[in-house]
Amino acid sequence: MVLVGLVLFCAVGVISSFAEEQRASGSARMWEQLISGATTLRLPTGFLKAMPPDFVQFEFDDLRTYAAEYHPGEHRMVLNRTLSFHAAGRDVRPLTTMTPKELEVLYHELFHAYIDYLESREAGGALPGPEQELIAFAREMQVCRYREVSITPVVQRSYETEVRYLSDPEAWEALNETWAVFVGWAIWNQLEIEKKGGRSMNETPQLSGEWVSRFRRAIEAGELRGYYVPQDPDERRVTQKRFLAPGSQLSLEESRRLMKQVLGLPEKFIGAAEKAVGQVKNISVGRPCPVVAS
């Protein structure tokens, strides 16, 4: 009986290991498909290629609210079945068949995966220089910019604001969501502009100028801002999310870092965007923390 039990235990272990390997190889295959599709659509791929192909584990489910959800720590990306081939929940649909809105949400979540990857590697200096600089900058912004924020208690009345002092997890989530909102916004607008213009945005001054104009209008309207989930249980009974106010939206320096490292925009493009929004009243410069003399 002991021998039979041992054999069964080993067999279960082998089957479990095989299933995990199959899931990992399937996720790696889907990752390559995503990068290939993004390349075809002229969407950013540099930050995707920085991650190992098997870092993100893909699953499909019947999501009710969003096209995709990322679960940091678990490195798990849950996609709506509608994003799978023939809605079968096995392989991701070609990106060329997705709507701009679906791609906006997908890139929003892919950016969360990228930050999750940087977090998992930030200790011990395992990251290459640019990635290490970005995660270090994010930590500075977490402390210097997102610990004290303005929120809109009533989302529909953005002019009514309150100041909140956030915990470390709340500040980190507010930063992550704000940055991901910008990345998703950038993708949606690129797709819309290139669809209308029929050419590459980066290589056509007229189209890049249109993107810059949209960026300025978004900043003026205070659209590029995220949210956080309150840690206080009593506050969560009132609301599940606290949205940042326009005054705490994406800063100029944050937008520059993301345009360069995540979106892969040319320096000339970035310079034009900075110039366009530099005089907007409700955008913060967002420089790194001042160094305190000892």
N, C-alpha and C positions, 0 to 999 in steps of 0.2 A: 504493500500500500504506500509506504514511504517513497519507494522508487517510482511508482506511478505518479504520485503527487509531484515529485521533483521533475519528472518528464513534462507533466502538464504545465508546471510553473515556468519551465524553460521555454516551452512552446509558446505560451502566452507572451513571454518577454520578447521572443523573436518576432512574433506577429506585431506586437506593439511597436517595436523598433522599426520594422518594415513599413508600418503605416505612417510613422513619423517621417521616415525618409521620403516616402511618397508625397506627403504633404509639403515637405521642404522643397522637393524637386518641382512640384507643381507650382508653388509660389515663385520659385526662381524663374520658371518658364514664363509665368504671367508678368513678372517684373521686366523681363526682356521684351515681352510684347508691348508693355506700356511705353518703354523707352523708344522702341521702334515706331509706335504710333505717334508719340510726341514729336519725334524727329520729322515724320512726314508732315505734321501740322505746323512745323516750325516753332513748336513750344519749347520752353526751357527743359534741358535734360542734364545739365552739369551737376546740379545738386542730387539728382536721382542716381547718376553714375557714381557719385561719391559713396553711396551705400552699397554694401554687399548684396548680391541678388537675392540671397535667402534671408535677409534681415527681417523683412516684413512678411508675415504669414497671412495669406488671403483666405477669406471665407465669404460665403454668400448667404443672405438672409432676406426675409421680407421686411425691409425697413419701411416705416410708415411716414417718417418726417423728412429724412435726408437720403441722398443717393449713396452716401458713404459715411462711415464712422471709424475713427482710429482710436485704438486703446493703447496709450503709451504704457511702457513697462512690460506689457505682454507682447509688444511689437505686432499687434494684430489689427489688420484692416478688414472691416466688414463692409462688403459692397451689397447694394440692393440687387436682387435677382434680375431686375431690369437691365443692369449693366453687364449681365452675363450673356454669352452666346446663346441665342434662341431662348433666353430666360431660363436656361436649364440649371444654372447655378454651378457650372463646372469650370468654364474658361471665361476670361474677361472679354467683353465685346471689343472689336477694333475701335480705337479712339476716334477714327474718322467717321464713325456712325453715331457718335455721341453729340448731344446738343451743347451749345456754349455754356448753358447753366449746369449741365451735368459735369462738364470739364472744369468749370469753376469750383464746384464742390469737391471734385476729385483732387484737384491741385491743392485746395485748402487742406484736405486731409493728408495728402502726400507731404506737404510741408510739415505737418505735425509729426509725421514719421521721421522726417529729416532731423528735426529738433530732438526727437526721442533718441535717434542714433547718436547725435552729438553728445547728448547727456550721458549715454551709456559708455562713451569713449573719452569723456573729458578728463577724467582722473588719470594721472600717470603719463601725460604727454603723448598719448597714442595717436592723436589726430594730426593730420598735415597742417601746415601753417595757416592757410585761409580758414579752415574749419575751426581750428583752435581760437583764432582771432574772433570769429563770429560768436562762438559760445561764450567767450570771455566778455565780449561786448554785451551780449544778452544778459549775463549775470550783473554787469554794471548797471544796465538799464532797469533790471529787476529791483535793484536797491535804490538807485537815484531817481527813477522816474515813476515806477509803478507801485512803490510802497505808499505813496500819497497821491490819490487820484480824485477827480471829480466824477460823480455818477449822476445818472438821470433816474431818480426814484420811480417816475412814471415815464415809460419809454415814449409815449405819444407826445409828451411835453418836454422836449429836449432843452428848452430854455430854463427849466427848473432843475437846479443842480444842488448836490450836497458833496462835501469833502469826506472821503473815507480813508482810513489808514489800514492798509492791507497786511495780512500775514504773508510770510514767504510763499506758501503754496498759492494763495490768492493772487499775489503779485506776479508769480510765474505764469499762472493761467491767463491773467489779463494781458501780459506781454505776448504769450503764445497765440492767443486768439486775435489780438490786434494785428500781429504780423501775418497770420494766416488769412485774415480778412483782406489785407492788402495784396497778398499773393493771388488769392482767388479773383479779386477785383481786376488785377493786372491781366490775368489770363482771359477772363471774359471780354474785356475791352480789346485786347489784341485780336481775339477771334472775330469780334464784330467788325473791327476796323479793316482787317485783312479780307474778310468776306466781302465787304463793300468795295474795297480798293482793288482786290484781286492780285495783290502783290505783297512781298515781304515788308512788314512795318519797319524793320531795322534798316532796310536798304532804300527806303523811299521817304525823303524829307517831308512830303506832304502828309503821309500817313503817320510818321513819328510825331509830327506837329499836332495831329489830331489827338494822339494818345496823351501828349503833354497837356493839351487844353482840357481834356477830360480829367486828367490828374488834378489840375488846378481847381476845376469845378468841384471835384470830390472833396478836396481839402477845404475849400471855402464852405461847403455844405456840412462839413464835419462827419463825413460818411465812413472814414477809415479808422474805425475804433472797434474794440472787442468787448469782452465781458468776462466775468468770473463767477464761480459758484460760491456763495458765502459758506464759510466753515461753521458759523454759528447756527446750531439747529433751530433756534427760535427765529432767526432771520430767514432760514430756508422755508419755514412754514408760511412766511409771507410771500416770498418769491424764490424761484429756483435759480434765477440769474440776475446779476446786477450789471447793467450795461454802462460802459464808460460814457462820459459826456464829451461833446465835441472838443472841449479844451484839453482833454486827455487822449486825443487821437494820436495816430502815428506822427512821430517827430521827423524833422528834416534829415537828421543824421541816420535815423533808423531806416527811412526810405532809401537813402543813398546806399547803405550796406546791403539791403535786400535787392535793390535794382542791380547792383554789381554782382553779388555772389549767388543769389538765388535765381533771379530772372536773366542774368547774363547779358544785360543791356550794354551797348558800347558807351565809352566815357563821354563822347559828344552828346549822346542821347541823355545820359544822366545829368550832364551839366545844364542842358536846356530845361530839363524838368526841375532841377534845383532853382534855376533862375526864375522860372515861372511861378513857383510857390514861395520863394524866399521872402516876399513882401506881404504874404497873406497873414492877416492878424492872428488867426486862431491856429497857427502851426508853431510848435516849439522847435527850437534848434536841436535840443536833445543831445547835447554833447556828453561824453563820458564823465564819470564822477571827478570832481576836482581832487587833486592830490593834496592831502593835508600834511603840512610840514611838521616833522617830528621835533 
